[in-house]
Amino acid sequence: MAKTAVVVDKEYLKHEPGESHPERPERVKVLLDLADELDRGKFQLLAPKPANRVDIEATHGQKYVRLIEATAAHDAYALDGDTITCRDSFAVSVLAVGGFLNLIDAIAAKEIANGFALVRPPGHHALRHRAMGFCLFNTMAIGAEYVKRIHGAKQVMIMDWDVHHGNGTQDAFYDDPSVLFISTHQFPYYPGSGAVNETGAGAGEGFTINIPLPAGCADTEYLEVFQEIVVPAAERFEPDWILVSAGFDPHRRDPLGGMDVTEKGFGAMANRLLALADRFSDARIAFLLEGGYDLAALRSSVAVVLNAMQARNESADQFFKRAESRIEPLLRRIDQVHEKYRLS
């Protein structure tokens, strides 16, 4: 099997949002340590390079990019109450985007089998003209636009399993039928979006699927969601690329989330998406780090996902449904909301 690429770099340590901020440099430090221990026969470290400005502007526009660039003149600049920059933050964010795009290029060229961009800051909350939720540039939205514009993708599926709804990514493609956006997230919770009836607009109606889960959901509930909603939706859509916003804050140890997912659950979700990529996308799948704020849980969860990308563990991907599912009414409601789109 071809190698799995891992994008991680010490430059990502330079974004300093402030003392005691959850999105701290140590998040990448533990992943740099993990990367040092990877089997080089199976994994290839892929160096990031700064993204071209035009690729960022395709999603965010020139004016917003200049705004973020201007923060480099300040030791600390608050874009909102949670999103703080330092003098290096603009350059680090450009490198984060570039790391993901470099990974996409390597997958498209079949130089690697698949890959995981372990970058920071995260991106899925960033709107076209607004930073929020620790996010400056929406790396996932830029990446999805990039595979369409540069690599000719016609059908792009984005799976976002972060504990927070990826409102920025949803907004970027809300009226776009070429992008299927699926999000599992704790609800109600920050940023407040991601209700079942948020399904897209215009030509994009039906191509946004939100799965707003109650706090306390564990591996069983997440795998039930994949069995009942995610996999069937992907089978209907038949994506030629799969991109994953992999946030590890649904982990039971995470200080910002209220979910109960374990490493085994993340590995099983990754297995499902990898199998879908094998079936529909010529194995083209790229994972991107979003949240995850307990250092030990972050490292161990990323390690399990990386292992799944090289050595599929089918036994870990088995689906076990409880006799009485606590989320079955929610799944029925999602199915009812989206039924009209399947019939059109």
HUNORDA-V373809 format. One record per residue. N is the residue number from 0. SS is DSSP state (H for helix, E for strand, - for the rest). D_LAST is the distance of its C-alpha to the last C-alpha in Angstrom with 1 decimal. Layout:
# HUNORDA-V373809
N & SS & D_LAST
N & SS & D_LAST
This chain:
# HUNORDA-V373809
0 & - & 40.2
1 & - & 40.0
2 & - & 40.9
3 & E & 38.8
4 & E & 39.5
5 & E & 40.4
6 & E & 40.7
7 & - & 43.2
8 & - & 46.2
9 & H & 49.0
10 & H & 48.1
11 & H & 45.3
12 & H & 48.2
13 & H & 49.2
14 & - & 46.6
15 & - & 48.5
16 & - & 46.7
17 & - & 49.8
18 & - & 51.9
19 & - & 50.1
20 & - & 46.6
21 & - & 44.2
22 & - & 42.8
23 & - & 46.2
24 & - & 47.4
25 & H & 48.3
26 & H & 44.6
27 & H & 45.0
28 & H & 48.6
29 & H & 47.6
30 & H & 45.0
31 & H & 47.6
32 & H & 49.8
33 & H & 47.1
34 & H & 46.5
35 & H & 50.3
36 & - & 50.1
37 & - & 47.3
38 & - & 48.1
39 & - & 48.4
40 & - & 47.7
41 & - & 44.2
42 & E & 43.5
43 & E & 44.0
44 & E & 44.7
45 & - & 42.9
46 & - & 44.6
47 & - & 42.5
48 & - & 43.1
49 & - & 42.4
50 & - & 39.1
51 & - & 39.3
52 & H & 39.0
53 & H & 36.5
54 & H & 34.0
55 & H & 34.4
56 & H & 34.3
57 & H & 31.0
58 & H & 29.5
59 & H & 32.3
60 & - & 34.0
61 & H & 37.8
62 & H & 39.0
63 & H & 37.6
64 & H & 39.0
65 & H & 42.3
66 & H & 42.3
67 & H & 42.0
68 & H & 44.5
69 & H & 46.9
70 & H & 47.1
71 & H & 49.1
72 & H & 52.0
73 & - & 52.2
74 & - & 53.3
75 & - & 50.7
76 & E & 48.0
77 & E & 45.7
78 & - & 42.3
79 & - & 41.4
80 & - & 43.1
81 & - & 41.7
82 & - & 41.3
83 & E & 44.7
84 & E & 45.8
85 & - & 49.1
86 & - & 50.6
87 & - & 48.8
88 & H & 45.4
89 & H & 44.0
90 & H & 45.2
91 & H & 44.0
92 & H & 40.5
93 & H & 40.5
94 & H & 41.7
95 & H & 39.0
96 & H & 36.3
97 & H & 38.4
98 & H & 38.7
99 & H & 34.9
100 & H & 34.5
101 & H & 37.5
102 & H & 35.9
103 & H & 32.6
104 & H & 34.9
105 & H & 36.8
106 & H & 33.7
107 & H & 32.3
108 & - & 35.8
109 & - & 35.9
110 & - & 39.2
111 & - & 38.0
112 & - & 35.6
113 & E & 33.9
114 & E & 35.3
115 & E & 35.7
116 & E & 36.7
117 & - & 39.0
118 & - & 39.4
119 & - & 40.0
120 & - & 39.4
121 & - & 35.8
122 & - & 33.1
123 & - & 29.8
124 & - & 30.8
125 & - & 31.9
126 & E & 30.1
127 & - & 30.3
128 & - & 33.5
129 & E & 34.6
130 & - & 36.2
131 & E & 35.8
132 & - & 36.0
133 & - & 38.5
134 & E & 36.2
135 & - & 37.2
136 & - & 34.8
137 & - & 31.3
138 & H & 32.1
139 & H & 28.7
140 & H & 26.8
141 & H & 29.5
142 & H & 29.1
143 & H & 25.3
144 & H & 25.9
145 & H & 28.8
146 & H & 27.1
147 & H & 24.6
148 & H & 27.4
149 & - & 30.3
150 & - & 28.9
151 & - & 25.9
152 & - & 23.3
153 & - & 19.7
154 & - & 18.0
155 & E & 20.0
156 & E & 19.7
157 & E & 22.0
158 & E & 23.2
159 & E & 25.5
160 & - & 27.6
161 & - & 30.3
162 & - & 31.4
163 & - & 30.5
164 & - & 27.1
165 & - & 26.6
166 & H & 26.0
167 & H & 27.2
168 & H & 24.8
169 & H & 21.8
170 & H & 23.0
171 & H & 23.5
172 & - & 19.9
173 & - & 18.1
174 & - & 16.4
175 & - & 16.3
176 & - & 13.2
177 & - & 16.0
178 & E & 17.3
179 & E & 16.1
180 & E & 18.5
181 & E & 19.4
182 & E & 22.4
183 & E & 24.7
184 & E & 27.3
185 & E & 29.9
186 & - & 28.9
187 & - & 30.4
188 & - & 32.3
189 & - & 32.9
190 & - & 31.3
191 & - & 29.6
192 & - & 26.0
193 & - & 23.2
194 & - & 22.1
195 & - & 19.0
196 & - & 17.3
197 & - & 17.8
198 & - & 14.4
199 & - & 14.6
200 & - & 14.8
201 & H & 13.5
202 & H & 11.9
203 & H & 12.7
204 & - & 10.7
205 & - & 9.9
206 & - & 12.5
207 & E & 15.4
208 & E & 16.2
209 & E & 19.4
210 & E & 21.5
211 & E & 24.5
212 & E & 27.2
213 & - & 30.4
214 & - & 33.7
215 & - & 35.4
216 & - & 32.5
217 & E & 34.0
218 & H & 33.1
219 & H & 31.8
220 & H & 29.2
221 & H & 28.1
222 & H & 27.8
223 & H & 25.9
224 & H & 23.3
225 & H & 23.2
226 & H & 22.9
227 & H & 20.2
228 & H & 18.1
229 & H & 19.2
230 & H & 19.6
231 & H & 16.4
232 & H & 14.5
233 & H & 16.7
234 & H & 16.3
235 & H & 12.5
236 & H & 13.4
237 & - & 16.6
238 & - & 18.7
239 & - & 21.7
240 & E & 23.6
241 & E & 23.9
242 & E & 25.9
243 & E & 27.2
244 & E & 28.7
245 & E & 31.2
246 & - & 33.0
247 & - & 35.6
248 & - & 36.1
249 & - & 34.3
250 & E & 37.5
251 & - & 39.7
252 & - & 42.6
253 & - & 40.9
254 & - & 42.6
255 & - & 39.6
256 & - & 37.1
257 & - & 37.0
258 & - & 35.3
259 & E & 37.0
260 & E & 35.5
261 & - & 38.0
262 & H & 38.5
263 & H & 37.3
264 & H & 34.0
265 & H & 33.5
266 & H & 34.5
267 & H & 32.0
268 & H & 29.1
269 & H & 30.3
270 & H & 30.6
271 & H & 26.9
272 & H & 25.9
273 & H & 28.5
274 & H & 27.3
275 & H & 23.7
276 & H & 25.4
277 & H & 27.4
278 & H & 24.4
279 & H & 22.1
280 & - & 24.2
281 & - & 27.5
282 & - & 28.9
283 & - & 28.3
284 & E & 28.4
285 & E & 30.4
286 & E & 31.4
287 & E & 32.6
288 & E & 34.9
289 & - & 33.9
290 & - & 35.9
291 & - & 38.3
292 & - & 41.7
293 & - & 43.8
294 & H & 45.6
295 & H & 46.2
296 & H & 42.7
297 & H & 41.3
298 & H & 43.5
299 & H & 43.1
300 & H & 39.3
301 & H & 39.0
302 & H & 41.4
303 & H & 39.3
304 & H & 36.1
305 & H & 38.3
306 & H & 39.6
307 & H & 36.2
308 & H & 35.4
309 & H & 38.5
310 & - & 39.0
311 & - & 36.0
312 & - & 37.1
313 & H & 34.8
314 & H & 36.8
315 & H & 36.0
316 & H & 32.3
317 & - & 32.3
318 & - & 30.2
319 & - & 32.2
320 & - & 30.5
321 & - & 32.8
322 & - & 33.2
323 & - & 32.1
324 & - & 29.8
325 & - & 30.3
326 & - & 26.8
327 & H & 24.9
328 & H & 24.1
329 & H & 22.7
330 & H & 20.5
331 & H & 19.2
332 & H & 18.5
333 & H & 16.6
334 & H & 14.5
335 & H & 13.9
336 & H & 13.0
337 & H & 10.4
338 & H & 9.0
339 & H & 6.4
340 & H & 5.2
341 & H & 5.6
342 & H & 3.8
343 & - & 0.0
